C-alpha cells in the first residue's frame, strides 16, 4: 500500500464521520448487528422478529461485522450506544476499503504502476463507493467478495473467480448470477479453464455458501431458509421489484454508469482504453459490460445493483489515462491532455465533497432523534414513551440512536395498534407538520406543544437563477445553491412538559 491507499481510507472514514446516520435500506443489517451486540443468543428480542422486512435477508454478513465489533464494544470507552453504530460501520468500511486496495494491488502486478496510479486517482475520487463503503446495504456486504473475485479474474485465476462469485451469489446477491454467466463463458472461450473445473468451482462456492447461509439463517429466522433464494423468487420470478419503480432499458449505461464514474473525462478515457488496449483489457471488462447489459432487462434499476462493475470499468479508464500519460514526452497534445486529467481528478474530488455535504443532509430522522434527546436532557425529562413515525425510522432513526434506557421508543406502524399506544406517548417525532390532526387517537392540538423541527435537503438551484448573472457579488452566494426545509417536527404533551 502507498499514500494514495491510506488517503482512500481517510476519505472512507471522513464520509462516515460527516454522514453517520443511515437509511431504511441499511436497517436490516444494522439492526442485526445491534441485536447481536446487545441481545446475543436471545433471538426473540431481535428486531426482525417484529419487523421482518419485505423479504428475508441473510445474517451472515452482520455476524462477521458484529464478531469484529464485539471486542471493541468491550474495550473501547463509549460516550453512548450510538458510538457503536460508527464503529460497526467503520469495520465494514475497513473491509470494503481493503478489498479495493487488494484489487489495486492486482492491477499493479498485471498492468503496471502507472495504471495502478491512475486507477487510484479515478477510483478514490469517486463518490459512491467511498460514501457507501461503510453503509450496511446488502450490496456492500457482497462488494468486497466481488473485489476479491475481480482480483482473481485479472490475475488469471478463473477457477477462484467463479468459486468466490458463486459463494457471493448464493449468500448475498442473487443478481450476481448475471455476472457469473459471462465470466464463465469468457473463461471457456479463452480456454483459461475446462468445463469440469468450471462446474467444480461453481459447486464448491455455491455449496459452501448454501451451507453457511442455511446453517446461520435457520437459527436466526427459526425456520429452514436460504434467504437469497427467496429474494430471487420474490423479485425476479414474481416480478415484485417493479413496485419500487422502473426505468428505461438504457438507464444503466446512459445515467448510472456515468454518475458512478463521476469524472467527466471517464467516458472518453474508457473509449481510449478499450480501443488502444483492447488486447489487454477487452476480455477482462467484457463480461462486466455484458452483466450490465443483461441487468438492463430488469425494469427496476438502482445504481447499487451494478456497483460491482465500477472498479473494473475504472480500470479501463485508468488504462486510457495511462496510454495518454505514457506519451507525455512525445508531444504537447499528450502533455496538455495529461494535465487536464489531473485537473479533472481534482475537480471530481471537489464535486464528491459537495455530494457528501448534500447527502449528509438527507437523514432528518437521525438528526431529529438526537435533537429530541438534547431537548429532553435540557428539560430534565425522562421515563417517557416516544413515538417515531415511519418516515423518521426510514431516514436515520435506528436502534443505535435509541441511547436512553429510561425512554421507551415506540415504532408502531399499524394504525389500529397505534390507537392503543397513543395514550402512553409523551413525545412525538413525526414528518407530519399537521400533527396531531391526522391522528385522532393522540387527542387535539391543544394537548401538544411544538418543540422544534429539523431541516433536510430539499433541492438545488443554480446561483445565477436565484441571484442573477452577477451572483458572485452576493455575500456567501454558495449558501443559496443548496436549499433545505423543515422535514421533521417534535411535539411534547403539554401535561408532561408543564409538570
C-alpha positions as CSV (number, residue, x, y, z in Angstrom):
1,X,0.0,0.0,0.0
2,X,1.1,3.6,-0.6
3,X,0.0,7.0,0.4
4,X,-3.0,7.0,-2.0
5,X,-4.4,3.9,-0.4
6,X,-4.1,5.5,3.1
7,X,-5.7,8.6,1.7
8,X,-8.6,6.5,0.5
9,X,-9.1,5.1,4.0
10,X,-9.1,8.6,5.4
11,X,-11.8,9.5,2.8
12,X,-13.9,6.5,3.7
13,X,-13.8,7.3,7.4
14,X,-14.4,11.0,6.7
15,X,-17.6,10.2,4.8
16,X,-18.6,8.0,7.8
17,X,-17.9,10.8,10.3
18,X,-19.7,13.5,8.2
19,X,-22.7,11.4,7.5
20,X,-23.1,9.0,10.4
21,X,-26.8,8.2,10.0
22,X,-28.4,5.5,7.8
23,X,-31.5,4.9,5.6
24,X,-34.1,2.2,5.7
25,X,-32.3,0.1,3.1
26,X,-29.4,-0.3,5.6
27,X,-31.6,-1.0,8.6
28,X,-31.8,-4.8,8.4
29,X,-28.1,-5.5,8.6
30,X,-27.5,-2.6,11.0
31,X,-30.2,-3.7,13.4
32,X,-29.0,-7.3,13.2
33,X,-25.5,-6.1,14.2
34,X,-27.1,-4.2,17.1
35,X,-29.1,-7.2,18.3
36,X,-26.0,-9.5,18.1
37,X,-24.1,-7.0,20.2
38,X,-26.8,-6.4,22.8
39,X,-29.1,-9.4,22.8
40,X,-26.6,-12.2,21.9
41,X,-28.4,-15.5,21.8
42,X,-31.8,-14.1,22.8
43,X,-33.2,-14.2,19.3
44,X,-36.8,-13.5,20.4
45,X,-35.6,-10.0,21.3
46,X,-34.2,-9.3,17.8
47,X,-35.7,-6.5,15.8
48,X,-36.5,-8.8,12.8
49,X,-39.0,-10.7,14.9
50,X,-41.2,-7.6,14.9
51,X,-40.1,-6.0,11.7
52,X,-39.0,-8.9,9.3
53,X,-39.0,-6.7,6.2
54,X,-40.4,-7.4,2.7
55,X,-38.1,-10.4,2.1
56,X,-35.8,-12.3,4.5
57,X,-32.1,-11.3,4.4
58,X,-29.0,-13.2,5.5
59,X,-27.5,-12.6,8.9
60,X,-24.1,-13.9,7.7
61,X,-22.5,-10.5,6.9
62,X,-23.9,-8.9,10.0
63,X,-22.5,-11.8,12.0
64,X,-19.0,-11.2,10.7
65,X,-19.1,-7.4,11.4
66,X,-20.6,-8.0,14.9
67,X,-17.9,-10.5,15.7
68,X,-15.2,-8.0,14.9
69,X,-17.1,-5.1,16.6
70,X,-17.8,-7.0,19.9
71,X,-14.2,-6.8,21.3
72,X,-14.2,-3.1,20.5
73,X,-17.5,-2.8,22.4
74,X,-15.9,-4.3,25.4
75,X,-12.6,-2.5,25.3
76,X,-13.2,1.0,23.8
77,X,-14.8,3.7,26.1
78,X,-18.1,4.7,24.5
79,X,-19.9,8.0,25.1
80,X,-23.2,6.4,24.1
81,X,-24.6,3.4,22.2
82,X,-24.5,5.5,19.0
83,X,-20.7,5.2,19.0
84,X,-21.1,1.5,18.3
85,X,-23.0,2.3,15.1
86,X,-20.0,4.3,13.9
87,X,-17.6,1.5,15.0
88,X,-19.7,-1.2,13.3
89,X,-19.9,0.9,10.1
90,X,-16.2,1.6,10.4
91,X,-15.5,-2.1,10.4
92,X,-17.5,-2.6,7.2
93,X,-15.7,0.4,5.7
94,X,-12.3,-1.1,6.5
95,X,-13.3,-4.4,4.8
96,X,-14.5,-2.7,1.7
97,X,-11.5,-0.3,1.7
98,X,-9.1,-3.2,1.8
99,X,-10.9,-5.1,-0.9
100,X,-10.4,-2.1,-3.3
101,X,-6.8,-1.8,-2.2
102,X,-6.3,-5.5,-2.9
103,X,-7.8,-5.1,-6.4
104,X,-5.5,-2.2,-7.0
105,X,-2.5,-4.4,-6.0
106,X,-3.6,-7.0,-8.6
107,X,-3.8,-4.1,-11.2
108,X,-0.2,-3.1,-10.3
109,X,1.1,-6.6,-10.8
110,X,-0.7,-7.1,-14.1
111,X,-0.9,-3.7,-15.7
112,X,1.9,-1.8,-14.1
113,X,2.4,1.1,-11.7
114,X,1.2,3.8,-14.0
115,X,-2.2,2.2,-14.5
116,X,-2.4,1.4,-10.8
117,X,-1.7,5.1,-10.1
118,X,-4.4,6.3,-12.4
119,X,-6.8,3.7,-11.1
120,X,-6.3,5.1,-7.6
121,X,-6.8,8.7,-8.7
122,X,-10.0,8.0,-10.5
123,X,-11.5,5.4,-8.1
124,X,-10.7,7.2,-4.9
125,X,-12.0,10.5,-6.1
126,X,-15.4,9.0,-7.0
127,X,-18.3,9.5,-4.6
128,X,-20.5,6.4,-4.4
129,X,-18.1,3.6,-3.4
130,X,-16.3,5.9,-0.9
131,X,-19.6,7.1,0.6
132,X,-21.3,3.7,0.8
133,X,-18.2,1.6,1.8
134,X,-19.3,1.8,5.4
135,X,-23.1,1.5,4.8
136,X,-24.8,-1.7,5.7
137,X,-26.6,-2.2,2.4
138,X,-26.7,-5.9,1.3
139,X,-24.8,-4.9,-1.8
140,X,-21.9,-3.6,0.3
141,X,-21.5,-6.9,2.1
142,X,-21.3,-8.6,-1.3
143,X,-18.9,-5.9,-2.7
144,X,-15.6,-6.9,-1.0
145,X,-16.0,-10.5,-2.2
146,X,-16.7,-9.3,-5.8
147,X,-13.4,-7.3,-5.5
148,X,-11.5,-10.4,-4.5
149,X,-13.1,-12.2,-7.4
150,X,-12.2,-9.4,-9.8
151,X,-8.6,-9.6,-8.5
152,X,-8.5,-13.3,-9.2
153,X,-10.0,-12.5,-12.7
154,X,-7.4,-10.1,-13.8
155,X,-4.6,-12.3,-12.4
156,X,-5.8,-15.2,-14.5
157,X,-7.2,-17.4,-11.7
158,X,-10.7,-18.0,-13.2
159,X,-11.5,-21.0,-11.0
160,X,-11.1,-19.0,-7.8
161,X,-13.1,-16.2,-9.5
162,X,-16.1,-18.5,-10.2
163,X,-15.9,-20.1,-6.7
164,X,-16.0,-16.7,-4.9
165,X,-18.7,-15.4,-7.2
166,X,-20.8,-18.5,-6.7
167,X,-20.5,-18.1,-2.9
168,X,-21.4,-14.4,-3.0
169,X,-24.4,-15.0,-5.3
170,X,-25.8,-17.7,-3.0
171,X,-25.3,-15.8,0.2
172,X,-25.7,-12.1,-0.6
173,X,-26.9,-11.1,-4.0
174,X,-28.6,-13.4,-6.4
175,X,-28.3,-10.9,-9.3
176,X,-24.6,-11.7,-9.5
177,X,-25.7,-14.8,-11.4
178,X,-25.8,-12.5,-14.4
179,X,-22.1,-11.7,-13.8
180,X,-21.1,-15.3,-13.3
181,X,-22.5,-16.4,-16.7
182,X,-20.4,-14.0,-18.9
183,X,-17.3,-14.6,-16.7
184,X,-17.7,-18.3,-17.1
185,X,-18.3,-18.1,-20.8
186,X,-15.3,-15.8,-21.3
187,X,-13.0,-18.2,-19.4
188,X,-14.2,-21.1,-21.5
189,X,-13.8,-19.2,-24.8
190,X,-10.3,-18.2,-23.9
191,X,-9.5,-21.8,-22.7
192,X,-8.5,-20.5,-19.3
193,X,-10.5,-23.2,-17.6
194,X,-12.0,-26.5,-18.5
195,X,-15.8,-27.2,-18.3
196,X,-15.0,-29.7,-15.5
197,X,-13.1,-27.3,-13.3
198,X,-15.6,-24.5,-14.1
199,X,-18.5,-26.6,-12.8
200,X,-16.5,-27.9,-9.9
201,X,-15.6,-24.3,-8.9
202,X,-19.3,-23.3,-9.0
203,X,-20.4,-26.2,-7.0
204,X,-17.6,-25.6,-4.4
205,X,-18.5,-22.0,-3.9
206,X,-22.2,-22.5,-4.1
207,X,-22.3,-25.4,-1.7
208,X,-20.2,-23.6,0.8
209,X,-22.4,-20.5,0.6
210,X,-25.6,-22.6,0.9
211,X,-24.2,-24.5,3.9
212,X,-23.1,-21.4,5.8
213,X,-26.2,-19.4,4.9
214,X,-28.8,-22.1,5.7
215,X,-27.0,-23.0,9.0
216,X,-26.8,-19.4,10.1
217,X,-30.1,-18.0,8.9
218,X,-32.1,-21.0,10.0
219,X,-31.0,-20.2,13.6
220,X,-31.9,-16.5,13.3
221,X,-35.2,-16.9,11.3
222,X,-36.2,-20.0,13.3
223,X,-37.2,-22.0,10.2
224,X,-35.1,-23.6,7.4
225,X,-34.3,-20.9,4.8
226,X,-31.8,-19.7,2.2
227,X,-32.7,-16.0,2.1
228,X,-31.3,-15.2,-1.3
229,X,-33.3,-17.9,-3.0
230,X,-36.4,-16.4,-1.5
231,X,-35.3,-12.9,-2.6
232,X,-34.7,-14.2,-6.1
233,X,-38.1,-15.8,-6.3
234,X,-39.8,-12.7,-4.9
235,X,-38.0,-10.1,-7.1
236,X,-37.2,-12.0,-10.3
237,X,-39.7,-14.8,-10.7
238,X,-42.7,-12.9,-9.2
239,X,-41.5,-9.6,-10.6
240,X,-42.3,-7.7,-7.4
241,X,-39.2,-5.4,-7.8
242,X,-41.1,-3.2,-10.2
243,X,-43.2,-1.9,-7.2
244,X,-40.1,0.2,-6.3
245,X,-40.2,2.0,-9.7
246,X,-39.0,1.3,-13.2
247,X,-36.5,3.0,-15.6
248,X,-35.9,2.5,-19.4
249,X,-33.5,-0.2,-20.6
250,X,-30.7,2.3,-21.3
251,X,-30.7,3.9,-17.9
252,X,-27.6,1.9,-16.6
253,X,-25.4,2.8,-19.5
254,X,-26.6,6.4,-20.0
255,X,-27.4,7.5,-16.5
256,X,-26.0,5.3,-13.7
257,X,-22.6,4.4,-15.1
258,X,-21.5,8.0,-15.9
259,X,-22.8,9.0,-12.4
260,X,-20.8,6.3,-10.7
261,X,-17.6,7.0,-12.6
262,X,-18.3,10.7,-11.9
263,X,-15.2,12.2,-13.6
264,X,-16.4,13.9,-16.8
265,X,-13.2,12.5,-18.6
266,X,-14.1,8.9,-17.6
267,X,-16.3,8.0,-20.5
268,X,-13.9,9.2,-23.3
269,X,-11.0,7.7,-21.4
270,X,-12.9,4.4,-21.2
271,X,-13.2,4.5,-25.0
272,X,-9.5,5.2,-25.3
273,X,-8.6,2.4,-23.0
274,X,-10.9,-0.1,-24.7
275,X,-9.7,0.9,-28.2
276,X,-5.9,1.1,-27.7
277,X,-5.6,-1.5,-25.0
278,X,-8.2,-3.9,-26.3
279,X,-5.8,-6.9,-26.3
280,X,-5.1,-6.4,-22.6
281,X,-8.5,-5.3,-21.3
282,X,-11.1,-6.4,-23.8
283,X,-11.8,-9.9,-22.4
284,X,-11.4,-8.6,-18.8
285,X,-14.0,-5.8,-18.9
286,X,-16.2,-7.6,-21.5
287,X,-18.1,-9.8,-19.0
288,X,-18.8,-6.8,-16.8
289,X,-20.3,-4.9,-19.7
290,X,-22.4,-7.9,-20.6
291,X,-23.5,-8.1,-16.9
292,X,-24.8,-4.5,-17.1
293,X,-26.5,-5.2,-20.4
294,X,-28.2,-8.3,-19.1
295,X,-29.3,-6.4,-16.0
296,X,-30.8,-3.7,-18.1
297,X,-33.6,-6.0,-19.0
298,X,-34.8,-5.7,-15.4
299,X,-37.3,-2.8,-15.3
300,X,-36.4,-1.8,-11.7
301,X,-32.9,-0.2,-11.7
302,X,-30.7,1.2,-9.0
303,X,-27.0,2.1,-9.2
304,X,-26.1,-0.3,-6.3
305,X,-27.2,-3.3,-8.4
306,X,-24.2,-2.7,-10.7
307,X,-21.7,-1.2,-8.3
308,X,-19.6,-4.4,-8.5
309,X,-18.6,-3.5,-12.1
310,X,-17.4,0.0,-11.3
311,X,-13.8,-0.8,-10.3
312,X,-13.3,-2.9,-13.4
313,X,-14.8,-0.1,-15.6
314,X,-12.5,2.3,-13.7
315,X,-9.5,0.1,-14.6
316,X,-10.4,0.5,-18.2
317,X,-10.5,4.3,-17.7
318,X,-7.1,4.1,-16.0
319,X,-5.7,2.2,-18.9
320,X,-6.8,5.0,-21.2
321,X,-5.2,7.6,-18.9
322,X,-2.0,5.5,-18.7
323,X,-1.9,5.3,-22.5
324,X,-2.0,9.1,-22.8
325,X,0.3,9.9,-19.9
326,X,3.0,7.4,-21.1
327,X,3.2,9.6,-24.3
328,X,3.7,13.0,-22.5
329,X,7.2,13.4,-23.9
330,X,6.0,12.8,-27.5
331,X,4.1,16.0,-27.9
332,X,2.4,18.9,-26.3
333,X,-1.0,17.4,-27.0
334,X,-0.3,14.4,-24.8
335,X,1.2,16.6,-22.1
336,X,-1.7,19.0,-22.1
337,X,-4.2,16.2,-22.0
338,X,-2.4,14.6,-19.0
339,X,-2.5,17.9,-17.2
340,X,-6.2,18.2,-17.9
341,X,-6.7,14.7,-16.5
342,X,-5.0,15.8,-13.3
343,X,-7.3,18.8,-13.1
344,X,-10.3,16.7,-13.8
345,X,-9.5,14.4,-10.8
346,X,-9.2,17.4,-8.5
347,X,-12.5,18.8,-9.8
348,X,-14.1,15.4,-9.3
349,X,-12.9,15.2,-5.8
350,X,-14.4,18.7,-5.1
351,X,-17.7,17.5,-6.7
352,X,-17.6,14.4,-4.5
353,X,-17.2,16.7,-1.4
354,X,-20.2,18.7,-2.5
355,X,-22.2,15.5,-2.9
356,X,-21.2,14.4,0.6
357,X,-22.4,17.7,2.0
358,X,-25.8,17.2,0.3
359,X,-26.1,13.6,1.2
360,X,-25.3,14.2,4.9
361,X,-28.4,16.4,5.0
362,X,-30.6,13.6,3.8
363,X,-31.1,11.9,7.2
364,X,-33.5,14.1,9.1
365,X,-34.9,11.2,11.2
366,X,-31.5,10.6,12.8
367,X,-30.9,14.3,13.4
368,X,-34.4,14.6,14.9
369,X,-33.8,11.8,17.4
370,X,-30.5,13.4,18.5
371,X,-32.3,16.8,18.8
372,X,-35.1,15.2,20.8
373,X,-32.6,13.7,23.2
374,X,-30.9,17.1,23.6
375,X,-34.2,18.8,24.4
376,X,-35.2,16.2,27.0
377,X,-31.8,16.5,28.7
378,X,-32.2,20.2,29.0
379,X,-35.7,19.9,30.3
380,X,-34.7,17.1,32.7
381,X,-37.5,14.9,31.4
382,X,-37.3,11.1,31.5
383,X,-39.2,7.9,31.9
384,X,-41.3,8.7,28.8
385,X,-42.6,6.9,25.8
386,X,-41.5,8.5,22.5
387,X,-43.2,7.6,19.2
388,X,-41.3,7.8,16.0
389,X,-43.3,7.6,12.8
390,X,-42.4,5.5,9.7
391,X,-40.6,8.2,7.7
392,X,-38.5,9.1,10.8
393,X,-37.4,5.5,11.2
394,X,-36.7,5.3,7.5
395,X,-34.4,8.4,7.5
396,X,-31.9,7.8,10.2
397,X,-33.5,6.7,13.5
398,X,-32.0,3.3,14.3
399,X,-31.7,1.1,17.4
400,X,-28.2,2.6,17.9
401,X,-29.8,6.1,18.2
402,X,-32.1,4.9,21.0
403,X,-29.5,5.7,23.6
404,X,-31.5,6.3,26.7
405,X,-32.6,3.3,28.8
406,X,-35.3,5.4,30.6
407,X,-37.2,6.0,27.4
408,X,-39.4,3.6,25.5
409,X,-39.0,4.1,21.8
410,X,-42.2,3.2,20.1
411,X,-42.2,2.4,16.4
412,X,-45.7,1.0,16.0
413,X,-46.8,1.1,12.3
414,X,-50.3,-0.3,12.3
415,X,-52.9,2.4,12.6
416,X,-55.2,0.3,14.9
417,X,-52.4,-0.7,17.2
418,X,-51.3,2.9,17.4
419,X,-54.6,3.7,19.0
420,X,-53.8,1.5,21.9
421,X,-50.3,3.0,22.2
422,X,-51.2,6.7,21.8
423,X,-52.4,7.4,25.4
424,X,-48.9,6.5,26.7
425,X,-47.0,8.6,24.2
426,X,-45.5,11.8,25.7
427,X,-43.2,12.8,22.8
428,X,-43.9,12.6,19.1
429,X,-41.2,12.8,16.3
430,X,-43.0,13.0,13.0
431,X,-42.8,14.0,9.4
432,X,-46.4,15.3,9.6
433,X,-46.5,19.0,10.3
434,X,-50.2,18.9,11.0
435,X,-49.8,16.5,13.9
436,X,-52.0,15.5,15.7
437,X,-54.7,16.4,13.2
438,X,-54.5,13.1,11.2
439,X,-54.1,11.1,14.4
440,X,-57.3,11.5,16.4
441,X,-56.0,8.9,18.9
442,X,-53.4,11.4,20.1
443,X,-56.0,14.0,21.1
444,X,-56.2,17.6,20.0
445,X,-53.6,20.2,19.1
446,X,-54.2,21.9,22.4
447,X,-52.7,18.9,24.2
448,X,-49.4,19.2,22.4
449,X,-46.6,21.7,22.4
450,X,-44.4,22.2,19.4
451,X,-40.7,22.0,20.5
452,X,-38.7,22.2,17.3
453,X,-38.0,20.9,13.8
454,X,-35.2,19.5,11.8
455,X,-34.3,20.6,8.3
456,X,-33.2,18.4,5.5
457,X,-32.1,18.7,1.9
458,X,-34.9,19.9,-0.4
459,X,-33.4,20.9,-3.8
460,X,-30.5,22.5,-5.6
461,X,-30.7,25.7,-7.7
462,X,-28.3,27.4,-10.0
463,X,-27.0,30.5,-8.2
464,X,-27.4,32.6,-11.4
465,X,-31.1,31.7,-11.4
466,X,-31.7,32.8,-7.8
467,X,-29.3,35.7,-7.6
468,X,-28.9,36.9,-11.2
469,X,-25.9,36.7,-13.7
470,X,-23.5,38.5,-11.2
471,X,-24.3,36.1,-8.4
472,X,-20.7,36.0,-7.1
473,X,-21.1,39.6,-5.9
474,X,-23.7,38.4,-3.3
475,X,-22.1,37.6,0.1
476,X,-22.0,33.9,0.8
477,X,-23.8,33.2,-2.5
478,X,-23.0,29.5,-2.2
479,X,-25.5,29.1,0.6
480,X,-28.2,29.8,-1.9
481,X,-27.2,26.8,-4.0
482,X,-28.5,24.0,-1.7
483,X,-32.0,24.5,-0.4
484,X,-33.2,23.0,2.9
485,X,-36.6,22.9,4.5
486,X,-38.2,21.7,7.7
487,X,-38.9,17.9,7.4
488,X,-39.3,16.5,10.9
489,X,-41.3,18.1,13.8
490,X,-41.0,17.3,17.5
491,X,-44.0,17.6,19.9
492,X,-44.4,17.1,23.6
493,X,-47.6,16.6,25.6
494,X,-48.2,19.9,27.5
495,X,-49.2,17.9,30.6
496,X,-45.8,16.3,30.7
497,X,-43.8,19.4,29.8
498,X,-45.6,21.7,32.2
499,X,-45.4,19.2,35.1
